[in-house]
Amino acid sequence: MCGIVAYIGPRQAYPILIKGLHRLEYRGYDSAGVAVLNSNLKLYKCKGKVAALEEAVKDKDLSGNIGIAHTRWATHGEPNDVNAHPHFSYSRNLAIIHNGIIENYAPLKNELINRGFRFESETDTEVLIHLIEDIEINEKVSLAEAVQIALNQVVGAYAIVIIDKNDPDTLIAARKGSPLVVGIGENEFFVASDATPIVEYTREVVYLNDEEIAILHRNKEIKIKTITNIEKTPYIQTLEINLSALEKEGFDHFMLKEIYEQPRSIRDSMRGRLKAREGIVLLGGIIDYQQKLVNAKRIIIIACGTSWHAGLVGEYLFEELARIPVEVEYASEFRYRNPVIYEDDVVIAISQSGETADTLAAIELAKSKGATIIGVCNVVGSSIARATHAGSYTHAGPEIGVASTKAFTAQVTLLTLMALMLADSKGTISKSRFNQLLHELDDIPGKVEETLKVNDKIIEIATVFKDVRNALYLGRGYNFPVAMEGALKLKEISYIHAEGYPAAEMKHGPIALIDEEMPVVVVATNKGTYEKVVSNIQEVKARKGKIIAIVTEGDETVKALADHIIEVPETEEMLVPLIATIPLQLLSYHIAVMRGCNVDQPRNLAKSVTVE
């Protein structure tokens, strides 16, 4: 979850490092720090956001053309100045930045204490750098060799970069379970947790694989070897990130920008895949495994958070269109409960970042049982993209706001395409129905654009409900996952307790909470179980609950019952999630802004959950 950035080359390192930290701050913002080498190894760090670090070092000499920097999401040790990264080794000749968790740090720490080492912080990271230095000195090996030996002794996940006071021409980087990418420029190298800090300097990158060590020596080519000392040939890829996607471009927050990008991001998710006029859906990334999907006796969808909600929509889609039974699993639970997995199962792993630790671990478990793994993620070159047998990128573009918005609709779009492709291959829907759905899906970006026009109405509603303590979100069928996602958004960025429920299940408990203080958000579009939802609304009204209803344009029935209505364009029932989720994202956003919350960086959260 932490953000890592490093540089070696002819330029001044600090401006690159601090800009990189701002790019990566969505990964963690408890504390930040920087170390720059120029005859002396100068290290500065403090609690708080990157801006606090900038203020703390504004009068310091940070000249030097090699350095490392870090923005933290705390795991071991509370967020404070001491626990912030980088961490010095015992001699203060080495410094390290680290993303991940060293699971066996406690016995390693005890062993080092017994040998005379003293620790300044509560972190597992400081244990690792002390261990590396101890091996380097006592085994009389190079730093790269010491890193290699040390990493064979640790259990857990890591992405690390190490700088050495006595070697101003070298950086050492390594990864296992946490992402790390190396940018290759003209006689210079950049290292980061993802490509966002790198893209404005170079488009040429190498994504490190698990248990690989990169030796980055000034004026030399990148050298990669495994922790078992096998030399690897670097695979250089070209980045395709638009720099404008990394800026707010006039919006107050990245989240709002990303909400408004959804007509384009949904279209980009369909580009080259949906050909409505020709009646074709083609997903090139999974075409070699299409028959596996067709023959699958079961699909298991694994994901976390917002991606799990997208997976729930996928369950409805695959079962209705392709008639394949689907189970949707939290990755964190799936991997620990000894699940039943068969060789003819297909597992679809969904992750925006492509780095979610629990999802990666669940993939490895399913692969070990012989299942076919299909990935759905947004970040090219990510760990999940490389760990799966096949997959499709959502092409939503960088998502900087910690609360996912366009990632959700892009994932649902891709799952819809996948379900339609399977349905056509299996013949489980008629050709006329297939073509009808293609045309409806093709129209969705325009309908999302139309839906965004409700923003002013939502601001009015947000003004009324910004001070509530609890909220209930209800939906049925395809709209049940939408209700859950809407509740999650409110929790994430406004810190209001909210729950998403199947509307009919309200009577089995949550109805006890309803009074005149309780806003109830109901997704009540005019398809599927509409009449049943109307009955559920009446049950809430009978108990004086306040109804905010998402309805289809022209609806009169719910309008007569609800306290507030938000109209959305009409579409097919299975496509409603792509439209109905938009007002819920906006509602959460405006309530959070009115409450003075940090919308893009909500407390205690980080964008890419790379630890368990």
N, C-alpha and C positions, 0 to 999 in steps of 0.2 A: 503494500500500500504506500510505502514511502516513495519519495521522488529522488532519483539519483541523477547527477549530471557531472561530467568531468571533461577536461580539455588538456591537450598537449599540442604545441605547435608554435608558430612564430608570433601569433597575436597575444595581446594581453588577455589573460584568462578570466579575471574577475568579471568584466562586463558580460562575457559569454555565460559564465556560471550563474550570475544573478538573474539574467534574462531567462535562462533555462529553468531556474527554480520557479519563477513566475509562471512559466508554461506548465510546470509539473505540480503546481500547488494543489490542484484538484486531487492529487494522490494522498495528500496529508498536509496538515497545516497546524500541528501542535507546537512545533519548534523548527528552527532552521539553522544551518551553519555552513561555513566555507573554510577551506584551507588552501593557501597559495604558497608555492615554493619559489623563493628567489634568494639564494644564499642561506636564508633561514626559512623554516617551515612555520608559517604564520597561520594560526587557527582561531577562528571566532565563531561563536554560536550563542543562541539565546532562545528562550521560550517565546512563543508567539509566531506570527505569520512572517512571511519573507520580508514584508515592509519593515517589521521590527528589526530584522537583521540588517537591512540596508541602513536604517537609522543608527544602529549600534556601531557600524563600521565606517561611517561617513568620513571620519577624521583619521582613519587608519591607513597605513601604507599597505596596499594590496597589489602592488606591482608584481609581475611574474607571469610567465607564459606556460605554466603547468599548474593545475589545481583541481580540486574536487569540491562538490557541494551537495547539500542534502536538505530535503524538507520532510518532516517526520509525521507519521501517524503512530502513536505510541503503542507498543506491545509490552515490553519489559521495562518497568519503571515509569513513573508519572511524567507528564510533560514538564520539564524544567530545563534550566540552563545546563546543568551537569549531564543529564541524560540525552541531551541533543547530540546529533552527529555533526561533524566527524569526531572520532575518538582517537586519541593518541595511544601508541604502544607504551610500554613501561619506560623505555629510554627516551621517548618522545621523538624518535627518529622516523617512525612510521605513523601514518594516519589512515583511517578507514572510514568509508561510508557503506551502509548495509541496508538492504530491504529484505525482510524475511524473518524467520524465527529459527534459532539454533536450539533444537529441542533438548539436547543433552548438555546444555551450557552449565547446569548446576554441578554435575560431577567433574567437568573440566575445570570449572572455577575453583572448586574445593582442592583439586590437585595442584593448581597453580598457587593458591594461597599457602598450601602446605610447603611449597617450594620458595616461599618468600615474596610472592607477588602481592601488590596492594591494588585495590580497585577504587576508582573515583566515582563510578556510576553504578546504577542498578541494571544495566543493560546486558543482554547476551552478546552484543556486538563487541564490547570491550574485552570480553573473554576471548573472542576469536582473534583479535589483533595481538593480544598478549601471547596466545598460543603460537601464532605465526612467527612472532619475533623470537620466542623461546626456541622454536625449531631451527630458525635461521642461524641463531648464534651457536646453539649446542651441537647441531648436526653439521655446522660449517658448510651450508649450502646456500645457493642464491635465493633471493626473495621469491622468484617464481617457483623454485623447487619447494621452498618452505610452504608457500600457499598450497601447492599440490599435496604435500604430505598432510597438512592441517585439514584440508577439505576431505581427505579420506577418513579423518577421525570424527568429523562432526555429523550429526543427524539433524535433518531439517531442511529448510529452504533458505536460499541466499541469492542475492545479487550484490556483489561487492566491487568496490574499486579501492585500490591502495596506492598511496603516494609515499615515496621514500626520500627523506632529506638528503641521503648520501648518493642518490641517483636521480638527478634532475632531468634526465632524459627518458624516463620510463614510467608508465602507468601499468598496473596489473589489474585486470578485471576478470570476474568469474561469475557463473550463475548456476543455480539449480532450483527449479520451481518458481523463481521470480524472474521477471523479464529483464533483459539487458540488450541494448542495441549499440553497435559501434558505427559511427559515421566516419567515412574516409574522405578527407580533403587533400589539398595540395600540401604535402609535407606536414600534415596535421591530422589528429584524431579527435573525435567527439564521442563521449559515452553518455548514455541516458537510459532511463527506464522505458521510454518510448520515443518515437521519432519526432515529437513536437518541438523539442529544443534544438534539433539537428537540422531540420529541413531548410532553414534560411541560409545555412552555410554550405551544405552539400546534400546531394540527392543519392549518393552512393552509400549503402549501409550493409552491414553484416549483422544478422540476428544470431546471437549466441544460442547454442543448444544446451540442454542440461549437462552439467558436469564438464563444461568447457571453460578453459582459461585463455584469455586473450592477453598477449604481451604486446604493448603498444610502445614502441621505441621511436624516439624522434628521428625523422629522416630515413626510417626503414619501413618495410612492408609489415602489415599486421601478421602476427604469428599466433596460431591457435593450437592448443593441445588439450587433451582430456586429462582428468585427474589421475588417470591410469597411464599417463605419459604417451598417449598415441597422438601423433601429429595429424592435424586436419587441414584440408584445403578450404580456405574461406569461400563461402558462397555469397557473392556480392549482388545485392538487389538495388533497384532504382525506386526511390520513393515517388508517390503520386499524390502528395498532400498539397492542397491549395493554401497558401499562407493566410489568405483572407479568412479562412475557416477558423483560424486561431485568434482572431480579433473580434471584439464586440460589434464593430461596424455600426455605431450609433445607438445600439440597444443599451438599456441600463444594466442588463445582466446577460450572461451567456445563456441562462435557462430560457429567458424570453426570446432571445435570438433563435435558439434551437427549436422552440415551439413553433415559431413562425417559419422556420426552414422546412417544416414537414411536407408541404406540397412538393417541394423539390426533392427532399430525401426519399419520400415514398416513390416518386417518379424514378429516381436514380436506382432504387432497389429493383425496379421492374425493367429498367433499361436493357435492351438486348435480350430479355428473357420473355417478356410478354409481347406477343404480336397478335393483337386482337383481330385485326382485319384478316389475317391469314388463318386465324383459329389455332395458334401455336403457343405453347408454353415450353420453353427450353431452358433448363438449368445445366449449363455446361460443366459446372464443378462437380455434379453428382451423376452425370450421364453414364459413366462406367459402372455405377452401382444402382442404376435405375431398376434393373431386373431384381436385384436383392430387395429393394423396397417393395416392388410389386408382389414378390413372393413372401414377404415378411408375414409371420403369423401374429406378430405383435410389434408395436413401436413403443419404446420407452424414451420419454423426453426428460432430460436432466438439466437443471438450471437453478439459479438463485435469484431472489429479489424480483425486480421488474421482469427479468428474463423468464422467471418461473411463471409469472402472470401471462406473458406472451405464449409460453408453453401450454397453459390451460386453454387459451383460445385455439391453439394448434390441435389440442385433443378433440375439441368439437369439430374442427375442420376435417381432420383425417378420418374420424369415425363417420361423419355424415357423408363426405364426398367419396372417400376411398374405401370405406367399410373395413378398416383395419382397427382392431382394438388398440387403445393407447393408454399408457400409464404415465402420469406426470409426477416426477419425483424431485423433492429437494435434494440437490447433490450432496449436501452435508449429511443427510439422513441415509440416503441410498448407499453410500460407501461404508456405513458402519452397521448395517443391519443384516449382513449376509444375504443379499437379494438373490432371487432365483433368476438366472440369466441363461438363455439358450443360444446356441450357435446361429439359429435362424432369426434371432431378434435383431432389430435395427434400433440403435440408440442415437437419438438426436440431441446433441449438446449445444445449448444456447448460452452465449455470453457476449456482451457488448465488447468488453476489452479483449476477450480471448485469453485472459490470464487468471481467471477466477480459480483460486487454489482448490476449493472443494470440487468444482466441476472437472478440473484436470485430474484429480485423484479418482473421481468416479469414472472418468473415461478409461483410465488405466485399469481399473477393476473390471469394467465391462469388456475391454480388449482381452484381458487375461482369460475370460470365459468364452472367447471366440465370437463375440457379437461384432456386427458391422457398425462403425461409428461415423456418423455424419455431423459435421460441425456447422453451426450458424453463428458467425461472429462478424465484428465490424472492422477489426484491426488486422491489416495485411501483415503476414509474417508472425502473428502472435502464436503463443504456445499451443493453444487449442487448434488453431489452423494447421499446425504441424503435427499434432498428436493424433488427429483423426484420419480415417481412411479417405474421406472425401468431404466436400462441403461447399457452402456458398457464402460469400461475403455479402453483407447487407448494403455496403456502399453508402452508408448514411453520412459519412464524413466525420471528422473529429467531434466528439461530444465532451465539452469542457465542464458544463454544469454537472455537479455531483449527482443530482437527481435526474435519472434517465427520462427523456421525453421522446426525441426522435428515434432513439434506439428501439423503444417499444414498438412504435408503428412500423419501423423498418423490419423488425423481426416478424411481426404479424404478417406483413406484406409477403415476406419470403416464405413463411409457412403456408400462406394461402396459395402461392404459386406452386409450392411443392405438393400440396394436397390436390390441386387441380391437375397437375401433371400426372400424378398417380391415378387419379380417378379416370382420366382419359385413357391411360395405358391399360387399366384394368377393365374399362368399359362399365364402371359402376354408375356413371351418369350418362344421359343421352347426349348426343353431339349438339343438339339445339340448346340444351341446358348449359353445356360446357361453354358454348360460344356466347350465350347470354351473360354468364358470369365473367367471362373475359372482358366483355365490353363494359360491364359494371365496374370491374376492378380498374380498368383503364380510365374510367371517369373519376375515380376516388381522389386523385390529387386536386382536381378542380373543386370537388365538394369539400375537401379539407380547407382549401383557400376560402370558400364561402363560409365555412364554419368559423373561421378566425374573425369574421366580422362581428361575432357576438361579444367581443372583448369589452366594449363599453357597458353592456348589460351585466357582464360578470363583475366588473368593478363595482357596480351598484350593489350587487348581491354580497360581494366580499365586505363592503362597508358595513352591512347589517350583521354579518356573522363573524367578524374578525376577532371578537373577544370570547367566543364560546370555548368551553373546556373539552367538549366531546362532540363527535359527529358519527353518524351511521350512514354507510353507503350500501344501497341495495340494487341488485340486478338479478335477472334470470337468464338462463341459457347463455348465449354468447356474451351477454351483458354482465354476467356474474364476475368473470375475470376483470372486466372494465371497472366494476365497483371496487374490487380489491385493489386494483392499481390506483384508482382515484384516492382511496383511503391512505395508501402507502405514500403518495405524493404529499398529502396534507401532513402526515406524521413527519416525513423527512424534513420538510423545509419550514413548516410553521410551528412544529412541536405541539400541535393539538392532537390529543388522543382520538384516533378514528379507527373504525373497523369496517371492512367490507364483508357483506353477507349475502348468501342467496336469499332473495326476497321472501320466499316461503318459509325459510328457516327462522326468520325473525320471530315467529310465534313461539319458537322453542328456546326462549331465553332473552334475547335482546329487547323484546317488546317491553320488558320490565323496566328498562332504562328510559323509555320515552316519556317525556313531559314537555311542557311549553318551552323549556330551555334547550331542547335537543333538536338540532337540525338533522334532517334525514334527506340525503341526496339519493334520488331514485333515477336510474337509467330506464326510461319508460318509452322507448321508441315503438312504433306501431306494428311491429312484426312479431312472429312467434307467440309467446305467452302474454301478449299485451293485456288481455282481459284479466288474467290472473294478477298481473302487476297492479292494475287499477284497483283490484280488491285489496291488495297489500297497502296501497296508498290510503285507501279508506280506513283501514285498520289503524294506521298511524294517525290520521286526522281525528279519529274518534278519541284518541288519547292526547290530543292537543299538540302533537309534534309538528314542527315546521318543515314543510316539504319544498325542496329544491328539485325540480324535475327536468331531466333532459328528454325532450320530446321531438317527434318528427314535425317538420314544418306543417302548419295548418291544423294541428291537433286541437280539438275542442274539449274532449272528455277530461283529460288530465289537467288541462288549463283551468277548468272550473274547480278542480280540487286543490291544486298546488298553490303555495304562497308565492313561489317564484318559478318561472319556466325559462328554459334555454332551448331555443329551437335549432335543430340541425337538419340538413338536407336528407331526403329519403334515399335509401339504398337497400340492397339485399340484406337480409338478416345477418348472414355470416360476415358481411363487410362492415356492419355497424361499429364494431370496436375501433376501426380505423378513424371513424368520425367522432363517436361519442366520447372517446378519451380526451379529445382536444379541449372541450370546455372544462373538464375536471383538472387538467394541467393548468389552465389559466386561472381557475378558481384558487387552487393551491398557491400559485405564484402571487396573485394579488393579495391574498390574506397574509402571506408571509411578509411581503413588502410593507403592508400596513402595520404589521406587528413589529417591524424593525429587525427582522431576522436576516441573517446572511444567506441569501437565496442560493448563491453558487457554491458556497462552502458551509453547509449546515454542520452544526456542532456534532462531534464524535463520529462523523462519517468520512469516508474516502471513496474515490471513484472506483478504483480497481482493487478488489479484495483479494490480495495475493497471499494472505495468511489464513489459517483455519480459525 
